[in-house]
Amino acid sequence: MSKKDKEEKASVWSGYGKKERKELEELNQGYIEFLSNCKTERESAAEAVRQAEAAGYRDLQDYIAKGETIQPGDKVYAVNMKKSVVLFHVGTESLENGLVILGAHIDTCRLDVKMNPLYEDGGLAYLDTHYYGGIKKYQWVTLPLAMHGVVAKKDGKVVGVTIGEEPGDPVFCVTDLLIHLSQEQMKKTGAKVIEGENLDILVGNYPLKEEEKESVKAGVLKLLKDKYDIEEDDFQSAELALVPAGKARELGFDRSMILAYGQDDRVCAYTSLRAMLDADAPRKKTACCLLVDKEEIGSVGATGMQSHFFENIVAELMNACGSYSDLKLRRCLAHSKMLSSDVSSAYDALYASAYDKKNVAYLGRGMVFNKFTGARGKSGSNDANAEYLGEIRAMMDKHDVHYQLAELGKVDLGGGGTIAYIMSLYGMQVIDSGVGVLSMHAPWEATSKVDVYETKKGYMAFLAEA
């Protein structure tokens, strides 16, 4: 690589004209709104459906109910339990020849409210929680938190709850011990300085006058009953999450970055969705955008990638196209090509010793490809084929996409996992790709606007060429 090539690769911003900068800002403003409004997988899935329907997509169940045959050029979506979404833009070739897939996850780290959570102690009311995903536990304390989720009542009614996002809303928090009394606490390791069972949410201090015992708890219950018609027992069939309160913001004097909750992996989910909706059509192979749940806890459960939801929906799609058989389904999945759209850890000069500087993503240098993830000896990794990576490089170069190759930290220090290894079980070609993130797996994460833009370009290049 020449000196000029190195300089251009290291400075993506300098190569943009007015058109690219305008497109970049428009994309990132939409992304900031998405991050601010969609903090749970349910909210992200609902927004994906809203945008898809606005772009002409129809629910696959409508085709099935009406017995309609799906034709090349049709735009179809399916939803799994309101937490996962898959979109298809049907191509002119047989589905047996495979799909071109962008796959990301829309769940993120949070604090989940337990089934019997509300209690009072010392004149304070708390909600007991169980942390979800891999945020350092001490990072949760003293942050303003918002509550998002649903409460399913026994009569079948589902009540939506969002508290803490509007200017006049109250917020919640996990308290911490003052420094003057924390000599013993400060002797603990980072993993133990805040225990998981102590991540309880402070929710009230105002007692009901007529109550003699647990009057603060009674006051909270009265408020919940008056505003949401929620009884204490209704927590047993609720999905309520505590997440950092507040909107995504531009970061830095130059506004070149974004600071927000949940960019892992909503940055790749949003850019994949926009690439899918903005892609030209019709095309030969059927394009697919897959947004799934539960990646942060191992892709398990009925809405995670390890479920058969995706396989079942592809079978339904093939059947609605008039071309289903078990063998054709297997061929379709084996012949598919996928970008597992997930984030990568970006180089942070404050923690330089954690990275191999030659093989790390840098903020502002474009889209990131991870040939492999895993830990230590590539344990749990998908490790993409060299030939496939060669194809990907050619696609990116053809469409002038700035990209970089990286891994997650030093060999015996880093590591991670995505949905790539699960999709590779079908025999399809898969590689991890996405956006570099600073402070990854923290309540607030940082990305570069230029990387968001280049990643969307890269996803569109893949849909056009794969």
N, C-alpha and C positions, 0 to 999 in steps of 0.2 A: 504494500500500500504506500503510495507516494505521500510526501508531506502535505501536499494540497488536499489529498483525499482524507487524511487524518484530521486536518483542520475543519473540513466540511462536515465530517462525521461528528466531530465534537461540538459543532456550533450550528444546530438546526435552525435556530431563530434567524440567523443572518441571511439564509437563503430564501426567505419569504418575501414576496411582493405584497401589494395592497390586497389583492384578491385572496391570497392564502391567509393573511392576517384577519381579514373580515370573516372568512369561513371559520377560522380557529376560534374567534371570540364568540361567534354565534353558537357553535357546537358546545363550547364550554359554559355559556350562559344557560343553555338547556340542561347541561349536565349538573350545574349547580342547583337548578330548580329541582331536578330529579333527586339529588342527594338530600335536599332540604325537606322534600315532601314524602319521600319513600324510605322509611327507616326500618321497616320489617319486610320479610319476604312476602307477606300478604299484600302490603302496600305496593311493593315493587311489581308483583305479578299483576295486580289490578291496573297499574299504570301502563305496563307492557301491553295488556289487552286493549286499553283505551287507545294507545297510539297505533296499535295494529289495526283496530277497527277503523280508525280515521284514515288509514292507508289502504283500506279496501279488503282487509282480511275477514274471513267468516269462520265461525265456530264449526269445527269438524262434526260436532253432534248435530248441527242443522242439516248437513249433507246426509248423514246417516238416517236421521228421522224422516227426511223427505225422500229417501231412496235416490238421491241425485248422484250422478257419476261425476267425479272430479276430472277436470280436463287440464291439459298443459296451459300454464298461465294463471291458473287459479291460486288464490292466496288463502291459506287455511291455518287455523290455530287450534290448540287444545290446552285445557287447564287441568291440573291435577290438584284437587283438594284446596284450591285457591292459593297454593304456595309454589307451584312450579308451572311453567308455561313452555310450550314448544310451538314454533311457527314454521310453516313450509310454504315456499314459493315453487309451485310444481313446474318442472322443466319439460322439455320435449322428448328427452330420452326416457326409456323404461326405468322405473325405480330399481329394477334388478341391477342396473349398472352402478348404483350407489348414490349417496347423498354427499353434499358439501356442507359441513356442519361447523357452526360456531357455538361453543358450549361454555357457559359461565355459571356461577352460582350467585344467588341473591340473598342468602342468609349471611349474617355477620355476628360478631361477638356482642354479647349483651348480658343483662341480668334478668332471669326469668322468675316471676312471682310463683311461689310454691302453692300447693293445693289448699293448705290450711295456714295462711300466712299472717293474719292480723293478730297482733298482741299488744298489750300495754305493759310498760315497766318504768317506774320512776316518773310517772306523769307524762310519759311520752308514748306515742303510738308508732309502731313499726310494722313493715311488711317483710316477712322472711323470704329470701331469694335463693336461687341456685344459679351460679354463673354458667354461661353457655359459651363455649369456645375458649380460645387461648389468649386472653388479655391478662397481663400481670395483675394480680388481684389488688395490689396496692395502688394501681392507677385509677381505681374506681372511687376512691375516697374523696370527699369534699367537692366533687363535681356537681353542677346543676344537672339533674336528670329529668327526663320526660317519660311519661308512661304511654305506651302504644299497645293496642291489642284488641281482643274481642272477649266477650263473656257470653257463653251459650247457656241459656236458661232451659229449665226442664220442659217448658211449653214449646220449645223449638225456636223461640226468638233469639236472635244473635245481636248483642249490643256492641257497637263499636266504641272504643275508648281512645281518646287522644287528649292528654293533659300535659301542659308544660311547653307548648310550642308557640302559642300566641302571646303577644306582649303582655296582656293582662292575666295570663294563666299563672298559677302557682307552679313551683318545681319541687323536686324531691332530692334527697342526698343520702350518701353513706357518710357517717361522721368519722372523725379520727381523734386520737388522743393528743392532747396538747403537748408540746415539746418539753414543758417543765416536768411532766409526769411520765415521760416515755423512756426513761433510762433502760428499763428492762426490754421494752419493745424494740429499741434501737440495737440491741445485741442480737436480734434474730436475723436470719438470712432474708433476702428479698422474697423468697418463696413463702416465708412464714410470718413476715412482719404484719401482714393482714391475712387472717384465716378466712377460708370460704364461708364458714358458718357465721362470720361477723359482717358479711356483706348485706346487712339488713337496712332497709330503706326507712328513713324518718319521714312520717306522713302526718303527724298531728300532735297538738299540745293543748287544744281548747276543750275543756270538759263540759259535758251537759250538766246543768245545775241539778236537775232532778235525779241524776244517777249517783248512787253512793259508791259503787264499785266499778272499776274500769270505765270511768265516765269519759275519758278521752277516746278510747276505742269506740264507745257508744256514739260519740260525736262524729267520728269518721264514718261509721256505718249509717248514721242518719243522713249525712251528706251524700253518700253513695246511693242511698235509697231515694232521696229527693231528686237527684239529678239524673241518675241512670237506672233507677228501679232495680238496683242490685242488692241482694241479700248476702249475708256472710257465707252461706252455703254455696252461693253461686261461684265463689272462687274455685270450687272443685272442678268446674267445667269451664275454665277460663284459660286463655292464652294471653298473658299480660307481660310485657317486657319493659325494662327500664333501660333507656338509651341516653346518650348525651343530648341535652336540650340545646336548641339553637340551630340556626341555618348554616349551611356551608358558606364559606367566605373566600374571597381572593386573598392570597398570601404574598407578602413582600411589598416593599416600596414600589416595585415595578409591576405589581399585580400579575406576575408571571406564573404563579402557582395557585393551588387550591388547598385549603385546609378544611377538612370535614370528617364527620363520623361515617364509618362504613364504606370507605373507598375500596377496601378488600371485601367483596369483589365487584361492587356495583360500578366501578369504573369500567371494567371489562364487560359487564352486563349491559351497561348503557351504550357503549361504543359498538358492541355486537348487535344490539337491537337497532340502533340507528343505521348501521351498515346494511342490515337486512332490509329495512324499510326503504332505504335510499338506493338500493342496488337496481341496476338496469335489468329488464326482463322483456320477453321470455328468454331463458337461457337453456342450454342442453340439460345439464344435471339439475336435479331439484335441490334448492338451497334450504337450509334449515338453521334456525336459531333456537337454542335450547337453554333455558334459564331454570336452574334447579335449586332445591333446598338442601339443608343438612350437611353441606360440605365441611363446615367448620367442626363437625363432630364425627366425621368419617363417612359422610354420604349415605348414612343408614336410613331406615324407616321408609314408609310408603311414598314420601315425597323426595327422598334422596336418590342419587344416581344409581345406587345399588338395587333399587326397586326395578320392576319390569315395566314401569310406566312408558319409557321411551320406546322400548321394543314393541309393546302392545299398541301404542299409537301409530307406529310405522306400519304395523300389520293392518290396522284399521284404515290407514291412508291407502295402502296398496289395494285393499279390498274395495274401497270406494272408487279407486281408479280402474277396477275390474281386472286386476292382475295379481291377486294374492295366491300364494302357496307357501308352505313352510320353507321349501328349498329356495324360492325366490326371496323370501324375507332374509334368510341367512346370507344369500349372495348380496343382497342390498347392503346389509350391515358390513359385511367383509370388504366390499368394494368401496365403501365410503372413505372420505378423507375429512379430517377434523383438526381445527385449532382449538385446543383446550384453553379457553380464554381466562387466564388468571394472572394475578399480579406477581411481581418479583421484588425482592428487597433491593432498594437502591443504596448506593454508596453514601455513607454519612461520615464526613471527615472527623467528627467528634468521637467516632468509634471505629477508626480506621483498622485497628488490629483484628476486627472480626471478618474482614473481607480479603479476598485475593483481588488486588486492584486490576489485574489483567483480565479477570473473568467475573466482573460484577457489572450490574446495570448502573448507569449514571443518569440522574435527573436531567432532562433537557436534551438527551441524545436520541430520542425516538423510541419506537416500539421495541419490546424485549422478547427474544426467543430463548427458552430454556430447553436444551436438548434433553436434559434429564433433571429430575428433582431428587427426591429420596433423602436419605441421611447416611452419613459415614460411607460405607461401601455401596452407595446408590440403593440402599435398602428401601423397598416400596416405590421404586421409580418406574416410570414408563420409558425412558431412554429411546428416543426416536431414531429411526434408521437414517444413516448418512444420505442415502439416495433421496429420501423424502425431504430432508433439510436442504439438499441441493435444489430440489424443485421449488421449495419455499423461497430460497434466496433469489432464484430467477424471477419468480412472481413479483417479489418486492422491488427488485431492480427495474423491472419492466414498467412499474407504476410509480417509480421515483419515491418509494417509501424509505424513510430513514429508519434503520433498525440496528439493534445490537444483540449480541449473544452473551448470556450470563448464566451464573449459577447462584444458589442462595448461600453465600458465605463460604468460609474456609472449609476444607474437606471434612475434618473431624469436628467441626463446630456447627455448621449450618445444616440445612435440610428442611424438607417440607413435602407436602403432597397436594394433589389436585384430583379432578375427576378423570384425568388422562388415562391412568392405569385401568380404570373400570371400562372405559370405552374401547381400549385396546384389546380387551378380552374377546371382542367380536372379530378381531383380525384386521381391523381398519388401521390406516396410518393416522397417528396422532402425535402432535407436538404441543407443548405448552407455550403460550404467547400472551403478551399483555403489556401492562404499564408498570414502570418502576415506582415504588412507594417508599417514602421516608416515614419513620415511626410506624411501620407496619404492625398491625395487631395492637394498636393503642387506641384509646377512645377517640383521639383526633389524629388523622393521618394526612400526609402531604403528598401531592402529585404536581407534576408540571403540566401546564396547559398544552405545551407543544407535544408532549408525549401522548396526551389524550387524543389530540388531533391526528398525529401520525399513526396511532393504533387504529383509529377508525378507518383511515386510508388503507392500512394494511389489511384489515378485515374485508374491505371492499375489493381489494386486489385479489384476495384469496377467493372470494365468491365469484369473481369474474374469470379466474384462470384455472382453478382446481378441477 
